Amino acid sequence: MNEKEQERIIRRYYQYLKLEKASSGNTIDAYMRDLDKFMRFIKDEGVNFMDVQLEHLHNFSALMIDMGIHPTSLSRILSGVRSFYHFLVISDILEINPTELLEFPKKAMHLPDVLTVSEVDAIEGAIDLSDPEGQRNKTIIEVLFSCGLRVSELVNLKISNLFLDDEFIKVEGKGSKQRLVPISPKAVHELQLYFPERCHIDIPAENQDYVFVSKRRRKPLTRVMVFLMIKDLVQRAGIKKEVSPHTFRHSFATHLLEGGAN
């Protein structure tokens, strides 16, 4: 399905919400924004919305949680996605609704799992350094753990904001707020090992300043790519905890507190 056909179907869905469902303007705007989040996600995944499976919906939910989306907000987002697929089925555009078996998040909050230093070492040990992207992935794990970065901050990290001799980096967080973050000597060492390998990638000028780049796409990594990479490494390392990029951030903070930090 080409983009024009996709846009036509989304316009029909908009009319369905407005005319048949008689939804309020605010409700329609919220549903369309949430649908746009999902569409951008599956585009990054290389999946057409007609081919979405339950697995893609689970990965989308996991990414939203990793980005700090509250369970109540995630339930609303998933309701919007479910409404869209209900529309596709009743309009005879799709035969099966992939959201039928999708479970909505429980509203009770719980603290995420914390990784021990030995578990982080096990995850890094599961990386095949002979793989062309092995050193890059090891560097990602070390930077996440030693700097406590959000995954969005990691994928947007710029070479021009690395001050490795002084052992700190500049990151752009929520609301475009910049902050200086200390970086461990070990993470600096991994970056120094990664950069010579990165030089072998033919990176376009507009992407040259990004630290972490996909060898195949020659573009900055996406949050989904980092999430799936970590998921694979955790499985290889035999760790049974629920681990996402945010787990490293939470573990970083926990170890700081245990070490006596404010």
C-alpha positions in Angstrom: 0.0 0.0 0.0 1.4 3.4 -1.1 1.4 6.5 1.0 -1.4 8.1 -0.9 -3.7 5.1 -0.2 -2.7 5.2 3.4 -3.5 8.9 3.7 -6.9 8.2 2.1 -7.7 5.6 4.6 -6.7 7.8 7.5 -8.9 10.6 6.1 -11.8 8.1 6.0 -11.1 7.2 9.7 -11.1 10.9 10.6 -14.6 11.3 8.9 -15.8 8.1 10.7 -14.8 9.6 14.1 -16.4 13.0 13.2 -19.6 11.9 11.5 -20.5 8.3 12.6 -19.1 8.4 16.1 -19.9 12.1 16.6 -16.7 12.4 18.7 -15.8 15.8 20.1 -13.0 17.8 18.5 -10.7 17.2 21.4 -11.3 13.5 21.3 -10.7 13.3 17.5 -7.5 15.3 17.9 -6.2 13.0 20.7 -7.0 9.9 18.6 -5.3 11.2 15.6 -2.2 12.3 17.5 -2.0 8.8 19.2 -2.5 7.1 15.8 0.4 9.2 14.4 2.7 8.0 17.2 1.9 4.4 16.2 2.3 5.1 12.5 5.7 6.6 13.0 6.7 3.6 15.1 5.7 1.0 12.5 7.3 3.0 9.8 10.6 2.8 11.7 10.0 -0.9 12.0 9.5 -1.2 8.2 5.9 -2.5 8.7 2.8 -1.5 6.8 -0.2 -0.9 9.1 -2.1 -3.6 7.1 0.5 -6.2 8.2 0.7 -5.3 11.9 0.8 -8.3 14.3 0.3 -8.6 18.1 4.1 -8.7 18.5 4.4 -5.2 16.9 1.8 -3.9 19.3 3.7 -5.3 22.3 6.9 -3.7 21.1 5.1 -0.4 20.7 3.7 -0.6 24.2 7.1 -1.5 25.6 8.7 1.4 23.8 6.1 3.8 25.2 6.7 2.6 28.7 10.5 2.9 28.2 9.9 6.5 27.1 8.2 7.2 30.5 4.6 7.2 29.3 2.3 6.7 32.3 0.1 3.6 32.1 -3.1 5.8 32.0 -1.7 7.6 29.0 -0.6 4.4 27.4 -4.1 2.9 27.8 -5.5 6.0 26.0 -3.0 5.6 23.2 -3.8 1.9 22.7 -7.5 2.7 22.8 -6.9 5.0 19.8 -5.0 2.3 18.0 -7.7 -0.2 18.7 -10.4 2.2 17.5 -8.5 2.6 14.2 -8.2 -1.2 13.6 -11.9 -1.6 14.6 -12.7 0.9 11.8 -10.5 -1.0 9.3 -12.5 -4.2 10.1 -16.0 -2.8 9.9 -15.0 -1.0 6.7 -13.9 -4.3 5.1 -10.4 -3.0 4.7 -8.9 -5.6 7.0 -10.3 -9.0 8.0 -8.7 -9.5 11.4 -8.2 -7.0 14.1 -4.7 -7.5 15.5 -5.6 -5.5 18.7 -8.2 -8.0 19.9 -5.8 -9.9 22.1 -3.9 -6.8 23.2 -3.8 -6.3 27.0 -3.9 -2.8 28.3 -1.4 -1.8 31.0 -2.3 -2.2 34.7 -2.5 1.2 36.4 -0.7 0.0 39.5 2.9 1.3 39.3 5.9 -0.7 40.3 9.6 0.0 40.4 11.5 -1.4 37.4 14.1 -4.1 37.9 17.6 -3.1 38.9 20.6 -4.6 37.2 23.7 -5.6 39.2 27.1 -4.7 37.9 27.7 -8.4 37.2 24.5 -8.6 35.2 25.6 -5.6 33.1 28.9 -7.4 32.6 27.0 -10.5 31.5 25.0 -8.4 29.0 28.2 -6.9 27.6 29.8 -10.4 27.6 26.9 -11.6 25.3 28.0 -9.2 22.6 29.9 -10.7 19.7 32.8 -8.2 19.2 33.6 -9.8 15.9 30.3 -8.6 14.6 30.6 -5.2 12.7 28.3 -3.6 15.2 29.5 -5.4 18.3 31.8 -2.6 19.6 29.0 -0.1 19.0 26.5 -2.1 21.0 29.0 -2.6 23.8 29.6 1.2 23.9 25.8 1.8 24.0 25.4 -0.4 27.0 28.3 1.2 28.9 27.2 4.7 28.1 23.6 4.0 29.2 24.7 2.4 32.4 27.5 4.8 33.4 25.7 8.1 32.4 22.1 7.2 33.2 20.8 8.5 29.9 17.3 8.2 28.6 17.2 6.3 25.3 16.1 9.4 23.4 19.2 11.2 24.8 21.4 8.4 23.7 20.2 8.2 20.1 20.5 12.0 19.8 24.0 12.2 21.4 26.4 14.3 19.2 30.1 14.0 18.8 30.4 17.8 19.2 28.9 17.4 22.7 31.5 14.9 23.9 34.2 16.3 26.1 36.0 13.0 26.8 39.3 14.5 28.1 37.3 16.2 30.8 35.1 13.2 31.3 31.7 14.7 30.7 29.1 14.9 27.9 26.4 17.4 27.1 22.9 15.9 26.5 19.6 17.3 25.5 16.7 16.0 27.6 13.0 16.6 27.9 11.9 20.0 26.8 15.2 20.6 24.9 16.9 21.2 28.3 20.6 20.6 28.1 22.7 19.3 31.0 26.2 18.2 31.6 26.7 14.5 32.6 29.9 12.9 33.9 31.1 9.9 31.9 33.1 7.0 33.4 36.6 6.2 32.2 35.3 2.8 31.1 32.7 4.4 28.9 35.3 6.8 27.5 37.5 3.8 26.7 34.6 2.0 24.9 33.9 5.1 22.8 37.5 5.4 21.8 37.4 1.8 20.6 34.2 2.4 18.7 35.2 5.5 16.8 37.8 3.8 14.5 35.1 1.3 13.5 32.6 4.1 13.0 35.0 5.7 10.5 34.4 2.8 8.1 30.7 3.7 7.7 30.0 6.0 4.8 27.9 8.5 6.8 26.1 11.3 5.0 27.1 14.8 6.0 23.8 15.5 7.8 24.3 12.5 10.1 28.1 12.9 10.7 27.7 14.5 14.2 25.6 11.6 15.6 27.6 9.3 17.8 25.6 6.1 17.2 24.8 5.3 13.6 23.3 2.2 11.9 25.9 0.6 9.6 23.2 -0.5 7.1 21.0 2.6 7.1 23.8 5.1 7.6 21.5 7.1 9.9 21.3 7.6 13.6 19.9 4.7 15.6 16.2 4.8 16.5 14.9 4.1 20.0 13.3 1.0 18.7 16.6 -0.3 17.4 18.2 0.2 20.8 15.3 -1.4 22.6 15.4 -4.6 20.3 19.2 -4.8 20.6 19.0 -4.8 24.4 16.2 -7.3 24.4 18.3 -9.7 22.3 21.4 -9.3 24.5 19.5 -9.8 27.7 18.0 -13.1 26.3 21.5 -14.2 25.2 22.9 -13.4 28.6 20.2 -15.6 30.3 18.9 -12.7 32.4 15.2 -13.3 33.4 14.5 -9.7 34.5 12.4 -7.3 32.4 15.2 -5.1 30.9 14.8 -2.1 28.7 17.0 0.9 28.0 15.3 2.6 31.0 16.4 -0.2 33.3 20.0 1.0 32.9 19.0 4.5 33.8 17.1 3.2 36.9 20.1 1.0 37.8 22.5 3.9 37.4 20.4 6.0 39.9 20.0 3.1 42.3 23.8 2.4 42.5 24.5 6.1 43.0 22.1 6.2 45.9 23.6 3.0 47.4 27.0 4.7 47.1 25.8 7.6 49.2 24.8 10.2 46.5 22.0 12.6 47.2 
